[in-house]
Each structure stands twice: as structure tokens, then as C-alpha cells.
Amino acid sequence: MKHIVIYGGAFNPPTNAHLAITKACIEKARELDAELWLLPSGNRADKSIEIAPDLRLHYIDAFVEALEEHDVKLRVDLSEFRGNGLTRTFETVSRLNVEYPDTRFYWVFGADSINTMKEWRGGEQLFNELYMFIIPRDGYEISLAPPNAQIIDVDVPVISSSQVRKLINDSDSVHEVVPPRIAEI
């Protein structure tokens, strides 16, 4: 059976927090002899992504270039990014399970997502059936861990993409909070 770790997100823009999480995902993928897929989302019910698609792709390409050399196969899956309508995790999971029937996917979620997952479309099923890695987040306790989840202890810098966008809008430096290649954009 093939193994794939999937780390999805808006990556708008990718931050040093995304970088730390991605490096942890690379380690997990190495342990599992798995591939790592980055899955940039489309617009979601809880988040509208208001950035030119070409600029966002440029950010994602720069982010991949910023990753240190590693021995894990890395793929950027743009299916959600290029999809029509809202991105819904349940639909993406269902589609990938059909497209890759002999694959075990390990989904990466922040602790904040785990606490609300059961409220999502198909959330009970996701919560109970997905294999996942959970990234702790400051201010979010995991009230109940899913049955197939493993918590990954990652030293994640406290910076969000929305904070970075504010710095950019205010013409402030972002060199301390994003990978260097992204700061150059």
C-alpha cells in the first residue's frame, strides 16, 4: 500500500510556521516511506482567498524552493486551487480515495480544525476514519483526539498569513516571518 501525507492550507502567503510544519511533515513522510503532497485550498466556507491566483502560485513555488533538500517525494496538488466552487475537505477526501484506492492518506490538521471538524460537512466520518497528524496550536486544547490521529510536536513560530498580509499592506518588513524566497516577492 502506498502512503501519502497531505498538508493542505491557503498558504496565502506561506509563513515560517508553514515551513516548520512542512519540515515536520517531511520527517513523518520519511518515517512512513511516503510522499508529501502540499494541497493549496480553493475558497472555503470559512475563508475567502482574495489574492491573484498567479501571485499565490508564485508564493507556493517559492515556498517549495525554500525547502531544504530532502529525500522525500514532494508534490503540489492544485486540484482544490483550480476547482470550481468552495473547497470542502470531505469532497476532496472522497475524490482522492476513489482516484487512489490502494493508498493510505495521512491528513495534517491544526488543533483548531480538530475541535470543529465534527461540524463540517461529513465531519463525523472524517473525524472517525481519517488517518491524521495533528499540529498543536497556541490557545487550542484538543478536547477529544480522533481515533487514528497522532499529535506531532512541532516548534511552530506564532505567525499567521493574515498577520503577514497586514505587514505587507503596511509596507513593513516580512523577512523575519516568511522564508527568504517569499520575502523577495
C-alpha positions as CSV (number, residue, x, y, z in Angstrom):
1,M,0.0,0.0,0.0
2,K,1.2,3.5,-0.9
3,H,1.4,6.2,1.8
4,I,0.9,9.9,1.2
5,V,1.0,12.7,3.8
6,I,-1.2,15.6,2.8
7,Y,-0.7,19.1,4.2
8,G,-3.4,21.5,2.9
9,G,-3.9,25.1,3.5
10,A,-4.4,28.5,2.0
11,F,-0.6,29.3,2.0
12,N,-1.5,32.9,1.5
13,P,1.4,33.6,1.8
14,P,3.4,30.7,3.3
15,T,5.0,31.7,6.5
16,N,7.8,30.3,8.7
17,A,5.0,28.5,10.6
18,H,4.1,26.7,7.3
19,L,7.8,25.9,6.8
20,A,8.2,24.4,10.3
21,I,5.1,22.2,9.8
22,T,6.2,21.2,6.3
23,K,9.6,20.1,7.7
24,A,7.8,18.0,10.3
25,C,5.6,16.5,7.5
26,I,8.8,15.6,5.6
27,E,10.1,13.8,8.7
28,K,6.8,11.9,9.0
29,A,6.8,11.0,5.3
30,R,10.3,9.7,5.6
31,E,9.3,7.5,8.6
32,L,6.4,6.1,6.6
33,D,8.3,5.9,3.3
34,A,5.6,8.2,2.0
35,E,5.2,11.0,-0.4
36,L,4.3,14.5,0.8
37,W,1.6,16.5,-1.0
38,L,1.0,20.2,-0.4
39,L,-2.6,20.9,-1.2
40,P,-3.3,24.6,-1.6
41,S,-7.0,25.1,-1.0
42,G,-9.6,27.0,-3.0
43,N,-12.1,29.3,-1.4
44,R,-13.7,27.7,1.7
45,A,-16.9,28.3,3.5
46,D,-14.9,29.8,6.4
47,K,-12.2,31.6,4.3
48,S,-12.3,33.6,1.0
49,I,-8.9,33.8,-0.6
50,E,-8.5,37.3,-2.0
51,I,-5.3,37.2,-3.9
52,A,-4.5,37.0,-7.6
53,P,-4.1,33.3,-8.5
54,D,-0.8,33.9,-10.3
55,L,0.7,35.6,-7.2
56,R,-0.5,32.8,-5.0
57,L,1.1,30.2,-7.3
58,H,4.3,32.3,-7.3
59,Y,4.2,32.1,-3.4
60,I,3.7,28.4,-3.5
61,D,6.6,27.8,-6.0
62,A,8.9,30.0,-3.9
63,F,7.9,28.1,-0.8
64,V,8.7,24.7,-2.3
65,E,12.1,26.2,-3.5
66,A,12.7,27.4,0.1
67,L,12.5,23.8,1.5
68,E,15.9,22.4,2.2
69,E,17.0,19.4,0.2
70,H,15.3,16.2,1.3
71,D,14.8,12.7,0.2
72,V,11.0,12.7,0.2
73,K,9.0,12.9,-3.0
74,L,7.1,16.2,-2.8
75,R,4.2,17.1,-5.0
76,V,2.0,20.2,-5.1
77,D,-1.6,19.1,-5.9
78,L,-3.5,22.0,-7.4
79,S,-6.9,20.2,-7.7
80,E,-8.6,22.3,-5.0
81,F,-6.8,25.5,-6.0
82,R,-8.1,25.1,-9.6
83,G,-11.5,23.7,-8.6
84,N,-14.8,25.5,-9.1
85,G,-16.9,26.4,-6.1
86,L,-16.0,26.0,-2.4
87,T,-13.3,23.7,-1.2
88,R,-14.7,21.0,1.1
89,T,-12.4,18.6,2.8
90,F,-15.0,15.7,2.7
91,E,-15.3,16.0,-1.1
92,T,-11.5,16.1,-1.6
93,V,-11.0,13.1,0.7
94,S,-13.8,11.2,-1.2
95,R,-12.3,12.1,-4.6
96,L,-8.8,11.1,-3.6
97,N,-9.9,7.8,-2.1
98,V,-11.6,6.9,-5.4
99,E,-8.6,8.1,-7.5
100,Y,-6.1,6.3,-5.4
101,P,-7.8,3.2,-3.9
102,D,-4.6,1.5,-2.8
103,T,-3.3,4.5,-0.9
104,R,-3.4,5.4,2.8
105,F,-3.6,9.2,3.2
106,Y,-2.4,10.9,6.4
107,W,-4.0,14.3,6.6
108,V,-2.4,17.2,8.6
109,F,-4.7,19.4,10.7
110,G,-4.1,22.1,13.3
111,A,-5.7,21.5,16.7
112,D,-8.2,24.3,15.9
113,S,-9.6,22.3,13.0
114,I,-9.8,19.1,15.0
115,N,-12.1,20.8,17.6
116,T,-14.5,22.0,14.9
117,M,-14.2,19.0,12.4
118,K,-17.4,17.3,13.5
119,E,-19.3,20.4,12.5
120,W,-18.0,20.2,8.9
121,R,-19.9,18.5,6.0
122,G,-19.1,14.9,6.5
123,G,-17.1,15.8,9.6
124,E,-18.1,12.9,11.8
125,Q,-16.8,10.5,9.1
126,L,-13.6,12.5,8.7
127,F,-13.0,12.6,12.4
128,N,-13.6,8.9,12.9
129,E,-12.0,7.5,9.7
130,L,-9.1,9.6,8.6
131,Y,-5.5,8.9,9.5
132,M,-4.1,12.2,10.6
133,F,-1.3,14.2,12.1
134,I,-2.4,17.0,14.5
135,I,-0.3,20.1,14.9
136,P,-0.8,21.7,18.3
137,R,-1.7,25.5,18.2
138,D,-1.3,28.0,20.9
139,G,-4.7,28.7,22.5
140,Y,-6.3,25.4,21.3
141,E,-6.6,22.4,23.5
142,I,-7.6,19.2,21.8
143,S,-10.8,18.2,23.6
144,L,-11.0,14.8,22.0
145,A,-8.4,13.3,19.7
146,P,-9.7,11.3,16.6
147,P,-9.1,7.6,16.8
148,N,-6.5,7.5,14.0
149,A,-4.6,10.6,15.0
150,Q,-1.1,11.3,16.1
151,I,-0.1,14.6,17.6
152,I,3.2,15.9,16.2
153,D,5.2,18.0,18.5
154,V,6.4,20.9,16.3
155,D,8.0,24.1,17.4
156,V,5.8,26.4,15.3
157,P,6.5,30.1,15.1
158,V,3.5,32.1,16.1
159,I,2.8,33.9,12.9
160,S,-0.3,33.7,10.6
161,S,-0.6,34.5,6.9
162,S,-3.2,37.2,7.8
163,Q,-0.5,38.9,10.0
164,V,2.0,38.7,7.1
165,R,-0.6,40.2,4.7
166,K,-1.1,43.1,7.2
167,L,2.7,43.7,7.3
168,I,2.8,43.7,3.5
169,N,-0.1,46.1,3.3
170,D,1.6,48.4,5.9
171,S,4.9,48.2,3.9
172,D,6.6,46.6,6.8
173,S,9.4,44.0,6.5
174,V,8.3,40.3,6.4
175,H,11.9,39.0,6.3
176,E,11.6,37.6,9.9
177,V,8.3,35.8,9.4
178,V,8.5,34.2,6.0
179,P,11.1,32.1,4.1
180,P,13.6,34.4,2.3
181,R,12.4,33.5,-1.2
182,I,8.8,34.6,-0.3
183,A,10.1,37.8,1.3
184,E,11.7,38.6,-2.1
185,I,8.4,38.5,-3.9
